[in-house]
């Protein structure tokens, strides 16, 4: 292994270790460490500046999408759009264990539309836990269905996972939309699969306990889905139509996605909140949702720029190519995809996307595998839904569900491995991953 390759591996391992152990923040890891690495291989100040500039150009468009998409969905959450969708879904429904399982999945779909794992947990679990208790159902089932159902919405163009993945394939036109359209068939498959799993789990409980419905159990939505002065229930259909329109326009118009979300944000603010002072206050509030994710996505370009432009990545890939058996080389992304669940127990989301996946993508290119195919295969990282390292919000989910994290992992691990296997296998069959 050359000295440049050694420095590259050392740099990436250091970034991963420091982030996993929470010794530094993401912004430090993505800027200071790679710059030090560049100087260690003898790059001049001018060269390092050039590396950084080229790297930031790779992630600028994706960051711009986040700057407008995250505030847009935060605004829609404030209007009560997602809460109203849940209310309409739950209104007047009599819930058996099987129906409750399906409702859990659908509510999780809806609440994850804004891309926030935290808000999904905060709404879905407190809303449905009393019903699970009333029907004497295992709360581990609630937390499991909630976490895995969110995965169905991970491929939306504004989701942080898609945007992280999109930043790795800047050569693709409108990469976030590319990922979304490519994975829609898998999204539909996974949605159907999750509904089926929820129904079967509920039916299994009914059979096991001899359940007989004696009364109509209904969720008390008002105790969880609280109203605020920012809610605009009278504009429900407008807000739903505007959101649907943005998705359609983003999918089919040759125009930057960030501009479409910018227009949506402007129109949404003007219609829902006519007072200029309130608009400015809301924009200031939404700015907080951008940190630290958006800056981290932007500054990940520093890592990419230095790795690529300095020659580190080429040397690292050459070293790995000598180790990997040639017969396995074209399928390494598939192998990693099948192993993603246990692997995510030792990765954070940032180290997975910005340290591990770029190296695997470069290795794949050595064997003729398009970079975007590797990124698509490794985008989902379902294992994050049992990994507190990758998804610290799991502590919140378990607390809300009144279970231990260890119980969630034990209950969910095997089903998640199976679901992930189906996801990767289906992607292969459909020609998305191979």
VENSUL-V294878 format. One record per residue. N is the residue number from 1. SS is DSSP state (@ for helix, = for strand, . for the rest). PSI is psi in degrees with one decimal (* if undefined). Layout:
n=N ss=SS psi=PSI
n=N ss=SS psi=PSI
This chain:
n=1 ss=. psi=133.8
n=2 ss=. psi=164.6
n=3 ss=@ psi=-40.8
n=4 ss=@ psi=-43.5
n=5 ss=@ psi=-41.3
n=6 ss=@ psi=-44.9
n=7 ss=@ psi=-40.2
n=8 ss=@ psi=-47.8
n=9 ss=@ psi=-43.6
n=10 ss=@ psi=-41.0
n=11 ss=@ psi=-46.5
n=12 ss=@ psi=-39.0
n=13 ss=@ psi=-41.9
n=14 ss=@ psi=-43.6
n=15 ss=@ psi=-46.5
n=16 ss=@ psi=-45.9
n=17 ss=@ psi=-45.8
n=18 ss=@ psi=-37.4
n=19 ss=@ psi=-42.9
n=20 ss=@ psi=-41.1
n=21 ss=. psi=-1.3
n=22 ss=. psi=43.4
n=23 ss=. psi=-27.0
n=24 ss=. psi=161.5
n=25 ss=. psi=165.9
n=26 ss=@ psi=-39.7
n=27 ss=@ psi=-41.1
n=28 ss=@ psi=-47.1
n=29 ss=@ psi=-35.5
n=30 ss=@ psi=-5.8
n=31 ss=@ psi=-62.0
n=32 ss=@ psi=-47.2
n=33 ss=@ psi=-48.5
n=34 ss=@ psi=-33.5
n=35 ss=@ psi=-42.8
n=36 ss=@ psi=-42.5
n=37 ss=@ psi=-40.9
n=38 ss=@ psi=-41.3
n=39 ss=@ psi=-33.2
n=40 ss=@ psi=-27.6
n=41 ss=. psi=6.7
n=42 ss=. psi=10.8
n=43 ss=. psi=142.7
n=44 ss=. psi=169.0
n=45 ss=@ psi=-42.0
n=46 ss=@ psi=-43.0
n=47 ss=@ psi=-43.6
n=48 ss=@ psi=-41.8
n=49 ss=@ psi=-39.1
n=50 ss=@ psi=-41.5
n=51 ss=@ psi=-47.1
n=52 ss=@ psi=-43.8
n=53 ss=@ psi=-45.7
n=54 ss=@ psi=-37.6
n=55 ss=@ psi=-43.1
n=56 ss=@ psi=-32.2
n=57 ss=@ psi=-28.7
n=58 ss=@ psi=-32.1
n=59 ss=@ psi=-0.6
n=60 ss=@ psi=-46.6
n=61 ss=@ psi=-41.8
n=62 ss=@ psi=-41.0
n=63 ss=@ psi=-39.1
n=64 ss=@ psi=-37.3
n=65 ss=@ psi=-44.5
n=66 ss=@ psi=-36.5
n=67 ss=@ psi=-22.9
n=68 ss=@ psi=-32.7
n=69 ss=@ psi=-43.7
n=70 ss=@ psi=-47.6
n=71 ss=@ psi=-35.5
n=72 ss=@ psi=-48.8
n=73 ss=@ psi=-27.5
n=74 ss=@ psi=-40.5
n=75 ss=@ psi=-44.3
n=76 ss=@ psi=-33.2
n=77 ss=@ psi=-40.0
n=78 ss=@ psi=-35.8
n=79 ss=@ psi=-14.8
n=80 ss=. psi=13.3
n=81 ss=@ psi=-50.0
n=82 ss=@ psi=-37.2
n=83 ss=@ psi=-41.7
n=84 ss=@ psi=-36.5
n=85 ss=@ psi=-42.9
n=86 ss=@ psi=-42.7
n=87 ss=@ psi=-44.6
n=88 ss=@ psi=-36.8
n=89 ss=@ psi=-40.6
n=90 ss=@ psi=-17.9
n=91 ss=. psi=121.8
n=92 ss=. psi=12.8
n=93 ss=. psi=130.3
n=94 ss=. psi=127.3
n=95 ss=. psi=117.8
n=96 ss=. psi=169.9
n=97 ss=@ psi=-42.5
n=98 ss=@ psi=-45.0
n=99 ss=@ psi=-39.3
n=100 ss=@ psi=-38.9
n=101 ss=@ psi=-45.7
n=102 ss=@ psi=-41.4
n=103 ss=@ psi=-39.4
n=104 ss=@ psi=-45.8
n=105 ss=@ psi=-47.9
n=106 ss=@ psi=-41.2
n=107 ss=@ psi=-40.0
n=108 ss=@ psi=-39.3
n=109 ss=@ psi=-50.2
n=110 ss=@ psi=-48.6
n=111 ss=@ psi=-19.1
n=112 ss=@ psi=-2.5
n=113 ss=@ psi=-30.1
n=114 ss=@ psi=-1.4
n=115 ss=. psi=5.8
n=116 ss=. psi=114.5
n=117 ss=@ psi=-40.8
n=118 ss=@ psi=-47.8
n=119 ss=@ psi=-33.9
n=120 ss=@ psi=-46.0
n=121 ss=@ psi=-43.8
n=122 ss=@ psi=-27.7
n=123 ss=@ psi=-52.7
n=124 ss=@ psi=-48.9
n=125 ss=@ psi=-50.6
n=126 ss=@ psi=-31.7
n=127 ss=@ psi=-42.7
n=128 ss=@ psi=-17.6
n=129 ss=@ psi=-43.2
n=130 ss=@ psi=-35.5
n=131 ss=@ psi=-39.2
n=132 ss=@ psi=-41.6
n=133 ss=@ psi=-41.9
n=134 ss=@ psi=-36.2
n=135 ss=. psi=4.0
n=136 ss=. psi=38.8
n=137 ss=. psi=152.5
n=138 ss=. psi=119.8
n=139 ss=@ psi=-18.5
n=140 ss=@ psi=-33.1
n=141 ss=@ psi=-41.2
n=142 ss=@ psi=-50.2
n=143 ss=@ psi=-41.0
n=144 ss=@ psi=-51.4
n=145 ss=@ psi=-37.2
n=146 ss=@ psi=-47.8
n=147 ss=@ psi=-47.6
n=148 ss=@ psi=-28.5
n=149 ss=@ psi=-30.0
n=150 ss=@ psi=-29.8
n=151 ss=@ psi=-31.9
n=152 ss=@ psi=-32.4
n=153 ss=@ psi=5.2
n=154 ss=@ psi=-14.9
n=155 ss=@ psi=5.2
n=156 ss=. psi=144.4
n=157 ss=. psi=-18.6
n=158 ss=. psi=-1.7
n=159 ss=. psi=143.4
n=160 ss=@ psi=-35.2
n=161 ss=@ psi=-41.5
n=162 ss=@ psi=-42.7
n=163 ss=@ psi=-37.7
n=164 ss=@ psi=-46.8
n=165 ss=@ psi=-41.1
n=166 ss=@ psi=-33.2
n=167 ss=. psi=-16.0
n=168 ss=. psi=-11.7
n=169 ss=. psi=57.6
n=170 ss=. psi=-18.2
n=171 ss=. psi=-16.8
n=172 ss=. psi=133.4
n=173 ss=. psi=127.4
n=174 ss=. psi=64.9
n=175 ss=@ psi=-34.8
n=176 ss=@ psi=-39.6
n=177 ss=@ psi=-36.0
n=178 ss=@ psi=-46.9
n=179 ss=@ psi=-44.3
n=180 ss=@ psi=-51.7
n=181 ss=@ psi=-35.7
n=182 ss=@ psi=-35.2
n=183 ss=@ psi=1.5
n=184 ss=@ psi=-45.4
n=185 ss=@ psi=-39.8
n=186 ss=@ psi=-35.4
n=187 ss=@ psi=-44.5
n=188 ss=@ psi=-44.7
n=189 ss=@ psi=-46.3
n=190 ss=@ psi=-36.8
n=191 ss=@ psi=-46.4
n=192 ss=@ psi=-42.0
n=193 ss=@ psi=-43.4
n=194 ss=@ psi=-40.3
n=195 ss=@ psi=-42.0
n=196 ss=@ psi=-43.3
n=197 ss=@ psi=-44.7
n=198 ss=@ psi=-43.2
n=199 ss=@ psi=-45.5
n=200 ss=@ psi=-38.2
n=201 ss=@ psi=-40.7
n=202 ss=@ psi=-43.0
n=203 ss=@ psi=-37.4
n=204 ss=@ psi=-41.1
n=205 ss=@ psi=-43.9
n=206 ss=@ psi=-43.2
n=207 ss=@ psi=-41.2
n=208 ss=@ psi=-37.7
n=209 ss=@ psi=-7.5
n=210 ss=. psi=36.3
n=211 ss=. psi=133.8
n=212 ss=. psi=125.6
n=213 ss=. psi=115.1
n=214 ss=. psi=-19.1
n=215 ss=. psi=166.6
n=216 ss=. psi=105.6
n=217 ss=. psi=130.2
n=218 ss=. psi=145.9
n=219 ss=. psi=141.0
n=220 ss=. psi=83.5
n=221 ss=@ psi=-32.4
n=222 ss=@ psi=-24.6
n=223 ss=@ psi=-20.0
n=224 ss=@ psi=-46.0
n=225 ss=. psi=76.7
n=226 ss=. psi=146.2
n=227 ss=. psi=152.3
n=228 ss=. psi=170.2
n=229 ss=. psi=-14.4
n=230 ss=. psi=-14.0
n=231 ss=. psi=142.6
n=232 ss=. psi=68.7
n=233 ss=@ psi=-29.5
n=234 ss=@ psi=-13.2
n=235 ss=@ psi=19.7
n=236 ss=@ psi=-51.1
n=237 ss=@ psi=-33.6
n=238 ss=@ psi=-48.5
n=239 ss=@ psi=-38.9
n=240 ss=@ psi=-43.7
n=241 ss=@ psi=-40.2
n=242 ss=@ psi=-43.4
n=243 ss=@ psi=-44.5
n=244 ss=@ psi=-40.2
n=245 ss=@ psi=-42.4
n=246 ss=@ psi=-42.2
n=247 ss=@ psi=-42.8
n=248 ss=@ psi=-48.2
n=249 ss=@ psi=-41.7
n=250 ss=@ psi=-32.3
n=251 ss=@ psi=-28.8
n=252 ss=@ psi=-13.6
n=253 ss=. psi=138.7
n=254 ss=. psi=63.8
n=255 ss=. psi=143.2
n=256 ss=. psi=135.2
n=257 ss=@ psi=-33.6
n=258 ss=@ psi=-31.5
n=259 ss=@ psi=-39.3
n=260 ss=@ psi=-44.6
n=261 ss=@ psi=-33.8
n=262 ss=@ psi=-45.6
n=263 ss=@ psi=-43.2
n=264 ss=@ psi=-41.8
n=265 ss=@ psi=-44.4
n=266 ss=@ psi=-49.4
n=267 ss=@ psi=-43.8
n=268 ss=@ psi=-42.9
n=269 ss=@ psi=-44.3
n=270 ss=@ psi=-37.9
n=271 ss=@ psi=-43.6
n=272 ss=@ psi=-34.7
n=273 ss=. psi=91.4
n=274 ss=. psi=-23.2
n=275 ss=. psi=123.9
n=276 ss=@ psi=-39.2
n=277 ss=@ psi=-40.7
n=278 ss=@ psi=-39.8
n=279 ss=@ psi=-45.3
n=280 ss=@ psi=-38.8
n=281 ss=@ psi=-41.9
n=282 ss=@ psi=-41.4
n=283 ss=@ psi=-39.7
n=284 ss=@ psi=-39.3
n=285 ss=@ psi=-43.0
n=286 ss=@ psi=-25.9
n=287 ss=@ psi=-31.0
n=288 ss=@ psi=-27.9
n=289 ss=@ psi=-14.4
n=290 ss=@ psi=-19.6
n=291 ss=. psi=139.5
n=292 ss=. psi=9.3
n=293 ss=@ psi=-52.1
n=294 ss=@ psi=-48.3
n=295 ss=@ psi=-34.9
n=296 ss=@ psi=-41.9
n=297 ss=@ psi=-45.3
n=298 ss=@ psi=-50.0
n=299 ss=@ psi=-13.8
n=300 ss=@ psi=-22.0
n=301 ss=@ psi=-27.9
n=302 ss=@ psi=-45.2
n=303 ss=@ psi=-48.9
n=304 ss=@ psi=-44.5
n=305 ss=@ psi=-45.0
n=306 ss=@ psi=-42.4
n=307 ss=@ psi=-47.4
n=308 ss=@ psi=-49.5
n=309 ss=@ psi=-26.0
n=310 ss=@ psi=-15.0
n=311 ss=. psi=-2.4
n=312 ss=@ psi=-49.2
n=313 ss=@ psi=-42.1
n=314 ss=@ psi=-42.8
n=315 ss=@ psi=-39.1
n=316 ss=@ psi=-43.8
n=317 ss=@ psi=-41.1
n=318 ss=@ psi=-39.2
n=319 ss=@ psi=-44.3
n=320 ss=@ psi=-37.0
n=321 ss=@ psi=-30.0
n=322 ss=@ psi=-25.1
n=323 ss=@ psi=-41.6
n=324 ss=. psi=129.2
n=325 ss=. psi=132.3
n=326 ss=@ psi=-33.5
n=327 ss=@ psi=-27.5
n=328 ss=@ psi=-17.9
n=329 ss=@ psi=-50.1
n=330 ss=. psi=-11.2
n=331 ss=. psi=11.3
n=332 ss=@ psi=-37.9
n=333 ss=@ psi=-33.6
n=334 ss=@ psi=-44.8
n=335 ss=@ psi=-46.1
n=336 ss=@ psi=-38.7
n=337 ss=@ psi=-43.0
n=338 ss=@ psi=-29.2
n=339 ss=. psi=9.2
n=340 ss=@ psi=-35.5
n=341 ss=@ psi=-56.4
n=342 ss=@ psi=-32.9
n=343 ss=@ psi=-35.8
n=344 ss=. psi=-7.9
n=345 ss=. psi=-17.0
n=346 ss=. psi=1.9
n=347 ss=. psi=147.7
n=348 ss=. psi=166.5
n=349 ss=@ psi=-41.2
n=350 ss=@ psi=-43.3
n=351 ss=@ psi=-32.4
n=352 ss=@ psi=-51.6
n=353 ss=@ psi=-38.9
n=354 ss=@ psi=-11.1
n=355 ss=@ psi=-49.9
n=356 ss=@ psi=-54.3
n=357 ss=@ psi=-43.5
n=358 ss=@ psi=-38.3
n=359 ss=@ psi=-43.8
n=360 ss=@ psi=-36.8
n=361 ss=@ psi=-41.6
n=362 ss=@ psi=-38.4
n=363 ss=@ psi=-43.6
n=364 ss=@ psi=-41.1
n=365 ss=@ psi=-32.5
n=366 ss=@ psi=-26.7
n=367 ss=. psi=17.9
n=368 ss=. psi=11.4
n=369 ss=. psi=120.3
n=370 ss=. psi=141.3
n=371 ss=@ psi=-43.1
n=372 ss=@ psi=-29.0
n=373 ss=@ psi=-40.0
n=374 ss=@ psi=-44.8
n=375 ss=@ psi=-43.5
n=376 ss=@ psi=-42.0
n=377 ss=@ psi=-38.2
n=378 ss=@ psi=6.5
n=379 ss=. psi=-39.8
n=380 ss=. psi=-35.9
n=381 ss=. psi=61.3
n=382 ss=@ psi=-26.6
n=383 ss=@ psi=-16.8
n=384 ss=@ psi=-22.6
n=385 ss=@ psi=-1.9
n=386 ss=@ psi=4.9
n=387 ss=. psi=109.3
n=388 ss=. psi=-18.4
n=389 ss=. psi=-46.2
n=390 ss=. psi=-34.6
n=391 ss=. psi=79.5
n=392 ss=. psi=-20.9
n=393 ss=@ psi=-12.3
n=394 ss=@ psi=-31.2
n=395 ss=@ psi=-41.3
n=396 ss=@ psi=-44.5
n=397 ss=@ psi=-44.5
n=398 ss=@ psi=-36.8
n=399 ss=@ psi=-44.6
n=400 ss=@ psi=-35.6
n=401 ss=@ psi=-2.8
n=402 ss=. psi=43.6
n=403 ss=. psi=167.1
n=404 ss=. psi=148.4
n=405 ss=@ psi=-40.3
n=406 ss=@ psi=-37.3
n=407 ss=@ psi=-38.7
n=408 ss=@ psi=-45.8
n=409 ss=@ psi=-45.2
n=410 ss=@ psi=-41.2
n=411 ss=@ psi=-35.9
n=412 ss=@ psi=-20.6
n=413 ss=@ psi=-56.6
n=414 ss=@ psi=-48.4
n=415 ss=@ psi=-38.1
n=416 ss=@ psi=-38.8
n=417 ss=@ psi=-43.8
n=418 ss=@ psi=-46.4
n=419 ss=@ psi=-42.6
n=420 ss=@ psi=-40.4
n=421 ss=@ psi=-44.8
n=422 ss=@ psi=-42.7
n=423 ss=@ psi=-50.4
n=424 ss=@ psi=-43.9
n=425 ss=@ psi=-42.3
n=426 ss=@ psi=-39.1
n=427 ss=@ psi=-36.3
n=428 ss=@ psi=-46.2
n=429 ss=@ psi=-38.6
n=430 ss=. psi=-2.8
n=431 ss=. psi=17.5
n=432 ss=. psi=-34.1
n=433 ss=. psi=-9.9
n=434 ss=. psi=*
